[in-house]
Amino acid sequence: MRTPYDIILRPIVTEKSVRLANLEVKSSKTKEKRKITKLTFEVAMDATKPEIKEAVEKIFGVKVEKVNTMIVKGKRKGIRFLRGKKRDWKKAIVTLKPGYEIDLEKL
């Protein structure tokens, strides 16, 4: 049995992920603003969306609305005549339910 820490490897903190964490969306019909919190994590390659959802809920004590995953291809690297490639990795963007928030400084 895997622990939640085997599934969630590390948070990804970049300019884009910080913007997603503090996203405000205006409704087209009611014109009211709603805060949407999206967090980005590097996860295990064989982790499924339900496993990721359960792991985030256990680690941070929040409710997850949805999980989007993608596989990021490793960059090609080379030194003189040696050619290599960094490993592929899986990224998960987790959307929290309204009213739940995780402090980015704790990550």
Residue frames as a rotation matrix with the C-alpha (Angstrom) as fourth column:
MET 1
0.578 0.816 0.000 0.00
0.816 -0.578 0.000 0.00
0.000 0.000 -1.000 0.00
ARG 2
-0.371 -0.709 0.599 1.36
0.700 -0.637 -0.321 3.39
0.610 0.301 0.733 -0.99
THR 3
-0.168 0.255 -0.952 1.26
0.792 -0.540 -0.285 6.38
-0.587 -0.802 -0.111 1.32
PRO 4
0.855 0.518 0.019 0.08
0.442 -0.709 -0.550 9.81
-0.271 0.479 -0.835 0.13
TYR 5
0.488 -0.749 -0.449 3.72
-0.489 -0.660 0.570 10.94
-0.723 -0.059 -0.688 0.22
ASP 6
-0.421 -0.567 0.708 4.61
0.311 0.643 0.700 8.24
-0.852 0.515 -0.094 -2.34
ILE 7
0.232 0.622 0.748 2.03
0.951 0.018 -0.309 9.73
-0.205 0.783 -0.587 -4.73
ILE 8
0.978 0.060 0.202 2.64
0.094 -0.981 -0.167 13.47
0.188 0.182 -0.965 -4.21
LEU 9
0.306 -0.946 -0.106 6.38
0.897 0.324 -0.300 13.94
0.318 -0.003 0.948 -4.78
ARG 10
-0.616 -0.506 -0.604 6.75
0.672 -0.738 -0.067 17.72
-0.412 -0.447 0.794 -4.51
PRO 11
0.560 0.759 -0.331 4.88
0.452 -0.615 -0.646 20.98
-0.694 0.212 -0.688 -5.15
ILE 12
-0.223 -0.567 0.793 5.79
0.965 -0.242 0.098 22.93
0.137 0.788 0.601 -8.26
VAL 13
0.473 0.300 -0.828 6.26
0.508 -0.861 -0.022 26.63
-0.720 -0.410 -0.560 -7.51
THR 14
-0.589 -0.551 0.591 6.72
0.806 -0.344 0.482 28.67
-0.062 0.760 0.647 -10.67
GLU 15
-0.927 0.260 -0.269 5.33
-0.255 -0.965 -0.055 32.03
-0.274 0.018 0.961 -11.80
LYS 16
-0.534 0.751 -0.388 2.51
-0.467 0.121 0.876 30.31
0.705 0.649 0.286 -13.65
SER 17
-0.292 0.431 -0.854 1.58
0.605 0.775 0.184 27.99
0.741 -0.462 -0.487 -10.77
VAL 18
-0.777 0.007 -0.629 1.52
0.543 -0.499 -0.676 30.90
-0.318 -0.867 0.384 -8.29
ARG 19
-0.824 0.525 -0.214 -0.82
-0.566 -0.737 0.370 32.80
0.036 0.425 0.904 -10.62
LEU 20
-0.341 0.708 -0.619 -3.08
-0.105 0.626 0.773 29.74
0.934 0.328 -0.139 -10.82
ALA 21
-0.564 0.073 -0.822 -3.12
0.759 0.437 -0.482 29.45
0.324 -0.897 -0.302 -7.03
ASN 22
-0.590 0.313 -0.744 -4.60
0.350 -0.731 -0.585 32.96
-0.728 -0.606 0.322 -6.72
LEU 23
-0.908 0.230 0.351 -6.94
0.324 -0.148 0.935 32.98
0.267 0.962 0.060 -9.72
GLU 24
-0.465 0.826 -0.319 -10.09
0.010 -0.355 -0.935 35.12
-0.885 -0.438 0.157 -9.66
VAL 25
-0.863 0.265 0.429 -12.76
0.490 0.243 0.837 34.44
0.118 0.933 -0.340 -12.27
LYS 26
-0.684 0.682 -0.258 -15.70
-0.513 -0.702 -0.494 36.69
-0.518 -0.205 0.830 -13.08
SER 27
-0.389 0.652 0.651 -18.98
0.572 0.725 -0.384 34.97
-0.722 0.223 -0.655 -13.93
SER 28
-0.955 0.007 0.295 -20.40
0.258 -0.468 0.845 36.02
0.144 0.884 0.445 -17.31
LYS 29
-0.148 0.986 0.075 -24.02
0.601 0.030 0.799 35.90
0.786 0.163 -0.597 -16.13
THR 30
0.667 0.484 -0.566 -23.93
0.727 -0.258 0.636 37.24
0.162 -0.836 -0.524 -12.57
LYS 31
0.437 -0.592 0.677 -20.77
0.017 -0.747 -0.665 39.39
0.899 0.302 -0.316 -12.94
GLU 32
0.869 -0.170 0.466 -19.56
-0.490 -0.156 0.857 38.30
-0.073 -0.973 -0.219 -9.50
LYS 33
0.004 -0.957 -0.288 -15.96
-0.792 0.173 -0.586 37.33
0.611 0.231 -0.757 -8.81
ARG 34
0.964 0.213 0.158 -15.13
-0.265 0.792 0.550 33.86
-0.008 -0.572 0.820 -7.53
LYS 35
0.074 -0.991 0.110 -11.74
-0.984 -0.055 0.167 32.74
-0.159 -0.121 -0.980 -6.29
ILE 36
0.947 0.103 -0.305 -10.50
-0.186 0.949 -0.255 29.47
0.263 0.298 0.917 -7.76
THR 37
0.298 -0.868 0.397 -7.53
-0.827 -0.028 0.561 27.80
-0.476 -0.496 -0.726 -6.10
LYS 38
0.948 -0.110 -0.299 -5.41
-0.101 0.786 -0.610 25.53
0.302 0.608 0.734 -8.31
LEU 39
0.430 -0.833 0.348 -2.26
-0.657 -0.025 0.753 23.87
-0.619 -0.553 -0.558 -7.00
THR 40
0.655 -0.301 -0.693 0.43
-0.564 0.414 -0.714 22.15
0.502 0.859 0.101 -9.06
PHE 41
0.441 -0.482 0.757 2.33
-0.596 0.473 0.649 19.04
-0.671 -0.737 -0.079 -7.95
GLU 42
-0.295 -0.518 -0.803 4.83
-0.833 0.551 -0.050 16.57
0.468 0.654 -0.594 -9.37
VAL 43
0.454 0.557 0.696 3.30
-0.795 0.605 0.035 13.13
-0.402 -0.569 0.717 -8.85
ALA 44
-0.378 -0.549 0.746 4.35
-0.190 0.834 0.518 9.52
-0.906 0.055 -0.420 -9.37
MET 45
-0.783 -0.012 -0.622 4.17
-0.620 -0.067 0.781 8.41
-0.051 0.998 0.045 -13.01
ASP 46
-0.781 0.484 -0.396 1.77
0.262 0.828 0.495 5.56
0.568 0.283 -0.773 -12.22
ALA 47
-0.799 0.508 -0.322 -0.54
0.215 -0.258 -0.942 7.65
-0.562 -0.822 0.097 -9.98
THR 48
-0.425 0.756 0.498 -4.18
0.810 0.072 0.582 7.89
0.404 0.651 -0.643 -11.05
LYS 49
-0.445 0.315 0.838 -6.49
-0.155 -0.949 0.274 10.89
0.882 -0.008 0.471 -10.63
PRO 50
0.682 0.730 -0.037 -8.49
-0.087 0.131 0.988 9.30
0.726 -0.671 0.153 -7.76
GLU 51
0.368 -0.638 -0.676 -5.23
0.900 0.426 0.089 8.44
0.232 -0.641 0.731 -5.94
ILE 52
-0.644 -0.615 0.456 -3.95
0.526 -0.788 -0.319 12.02
0.555 0.035 0.831 -6.37
LYS 53
0.005 0.758 0.652 -7.25
-0.276 -0.626 0.730 13.45
0.961 -0.184 0.206 -5.11
GLU 54
0.823 0.328 -0.465 -7.22
0.273 0.489 0.828 11.21
0.499 -0.809 0.313 -2.02
ALA 55
0.002 -0.924 -0.384 -3.55
0.964 0.104 -0.245 11.99
0.267 -0.369 0.890 -1.29
VAL 56
-0.631 -0.207 0.748 -4.05
0.167 -0.977 -0.130 15.78
0.758 0.043 0.651 -1.45
GLU 57
0.368 0.855 0.367 -7.13
-0.309 -0.259 0.915 15.55
0.877 -0.450 0.169 0.78
LYS 58
0.751 -0.121 -0.649 -5.22
0.575 0.603 0.553 13.49
0.325 -0.788 0.522 3.37
ILE 59
-0.255 -0.963 -0.091 -2.02
0.912 -0.208 -0.355 15.56
0.322 -0.173 0.931 3.37
PHE 60
-0.871 -0.177 0.458 -3.55
0.151 -0.984 -0.092 19.07
0.467 -0.011 0.884 3.41
GLY 61
-0.633 0.681 -0.368 -7.02
0.608 0.142 -0.781 18.45
-0.480 -0.718 -0.504 4.91
VAL 62
-0.568 0.450 -0.689 -8.92
-0.602 -0.798 -0.024 20.10
-0.561 0.401 0.724 2.04
LYS 63
0.263 0.692 0.673 -11.63
0.246 0.626 -0.740 19.01
-0.933 0.360 -0.005 -0.42
VAL 64
-0.788 -0.599 -0.146 -10.63
-0.056 -0.166 0.985 18.57
-0.614 0.784 0.097 -4.07
GLU 65
0.232 0.880 -0.415 -13.02
-0.568 -0.224 -0.792 19.47
-0.790 0.419 0.448 -6.89
LYS 66
0.998 0.064 0.025 -11.04
-0.018 0.586 -0.810 18.01
-0.067 0.808 0.585 -9.81
VAL 67
0.172 -0.977 0.122 -7.61
-0.071 0.111 0.991 16.83
-0.982 -0.179 -0.050 -10.91
ASN 68
0.948 -0.025 -0.317 -5.96
-0.318 -0.030 -0.948 17.42
0.014 0.999 -0.036 -14.29
THR 69
0.376 -0.856 0.356 -2.83
0.067 0.408 0.911 15.44
-0.924 -0.318 0.210 -15.16
MET 70
0.916 -0.193 -0.351 -0.25
-0.378 -0.128 -0.917 15.61
0.132 0.973 -0.190 -17.91
ILE 71
0.590 -0.793 0.151 3.04
0.660 0.582 0.475 13.94
-0.465 -0.181 0.867 -18.71
VAL 72
0.791 -0.431 -0.434 5.90
-0.508 -0.858 -0.072 16.39
-0.341 0.278 -0.898 -19.24
LYS 73
0.859 -0.512 0.019 8.54
0.404 0.654 -0.639 15.11
0.314 0.557 0.769 -21.63
GLY 74
0.492 -0.770 -0.406 12.14
0.478 -0.150 0.865 15.34
-0.727 -0.620 0.294 -20.45
LYS 75
0.803 -0.252 -0.540 14.42
-0.509 -0.760 -0.403 17.85
-0.309 0.599 -0.739 -22.15
ARG 76
0.778 -0.623 0.080 17.24
0.550 0.614 -0.566 16.70
0.303 0.484 0.820 -24.39
LYS 77
0.802 -0.595 -0.062 20.63
-0.412 -0.625 0.664 17.55
-0.433 -0.506 -0.745 -22.94
GLY 78
0.813 -0.572 0.108 24.12
0.507 0.605 -0.614 17.16
0.286 0.554 0.782 -24.29
ILE 79
0.628 -0.745 -0.227 27.74
-0.347 -0.528 0.775 17.80
-0.697 -0.408 -0.590 -23.42
ARG 80
-0.412 -0.786 -0.460 30.01
-0.731 -0.017 0.683 17.77
-0.544 0.618 -0.567 -26.45
PHE 81
-0.645 0.103 -0.757 29.45
-0.596 0.551 0.584 14.38
0.477 0.828 -0.294 -28.07
LEU 82
-0.921 0.342 -0.184 27.39
0.385 0.746 -0.544 12.84
-0.049 -0.572 -0.819 -25.29
ARG 83
-0.531 0.827 0.187 23.65
-0.512 -0.488 0.707 13.06
0.676 0.280 0.682 -25.84
GLY 84
-0.885 0.287 -0.365 21.14
0.460 0.650 -0.604 12.31
0.064 -0.703 -0.708 -23.15
LYS 85
-0.241 0.886 0.395 17.66
-0.040 -0.416 0.908 13.11
0.970 0.203 0.136 -21.97
LYS 86
-0.816 0.096 0.570 16.17
-0.578 -0.172 -0.798 14.09
0.022 -0.980 0.196 -18.63
ARG 87
-0.873 0.483 0.069 13.47
0.464 0.866 -0.186 11.81
-0.150 -0.131 -0.980 -17.32
ASP 88
-0.395 0.856 0.335 9.78
0.015 -0.358 0.934 12.27
0.919 0.374 0.128 -18.15
TRP 89
-0.960 0.125 -0.250 7.56
0.258 0.045 -0.965 13.26
-0.109 -0.991 -0.075 -15.22
LYS 90
-0.228 0.965 0.132 3.89
0.785 0.102 0.611 13.62
0.576 0.243 -0.780 -14.41
LYS 91
-0.987 -0.032 0.159 2.32
-0.044 -0.890 -0.454 16.93
0.157 -0.455 0.877 -13.40
ALA 92
-0.257 0.941 -0.219 -1.04
0.922 0.306 0.238 17.27
0.291 -0.141 -0.946 -11.64
ILE 93
-0.844 0.158 0.513 -3.07
-0.213 -0.976 -0.051 20.48
0.492 -0.152 0.857 -11.39
VAL 94
-0.549 0.612 -0.569 -5.48
0.816 0.540 -0.207 20.13
0.180 -0.578 -0.796 -8.47
THR 95
-0.478 0.507 0.718 -8.54
-0.193 -0.858 0.477 22.40
0.857 0.089 0.508 -8.22
LEU 96
-0.942 0.132 -0.308 -9.84
0.332 0.246 -0.911 22.88
-0.044 -0.960 -0.275 -4.68
LYS 97
-0.023 0.997 0.078 -13.52
0.920 -0.009 0.391 23.26
0.391 0.081 -0.917 -3.83
PRO 98
-0.001 0.069 0.998 -14.69
-0.012 -0.998 0.069 26.82
1.000 -0.012 0.002 -3.02
GLY 99
0.812 0.296 0.503 -13.89
-0.436 -0.265 0.860 27.84
0.388 -0.918 -0.086 0.53
TYR 100
0.797 -0.602 0.042 -10.73
0.448 0.637 0.628 25.73
-0.404 -0.482 0.777 0.79
GLU 101
0.793 -0.602 0.089 -7.24
-0.401 -0.627 -0.668 27.17
0.459 0.494 -0.739 0.51
ILE 102
0.653 -0.700 -0.289 -3.65
0.754 0.567 0.332 26.09
-0.068 -0.435 0.898 1.09
ASP 103
0.811 -0.430 -0.397 -1.00
-0.284 -0.883 0.374 28.62
-0.512 -0.190 -0.838 2.10
LEU 104
0.869 -0.485 -0.103 1.78
0.044 0.282 -0.958 28.62
0.494 0.828 0.266 -0.52
GLU 105
0.188 -0.842 0.506 4.43
-0.864 -0.387 -0.323 29.56
0.467 -0.377 -0.800 2.06
LYS 106
0.370 0.004 0.929 3.87
-0.692 0.668 0.273 26.20
-0.620 -0.744 0.250 3.82
LEU 107
0.994 0.001 0.113 4.61
0.074 0.747 -0.660 24.28
-0.086 0.665 0.742 0.63
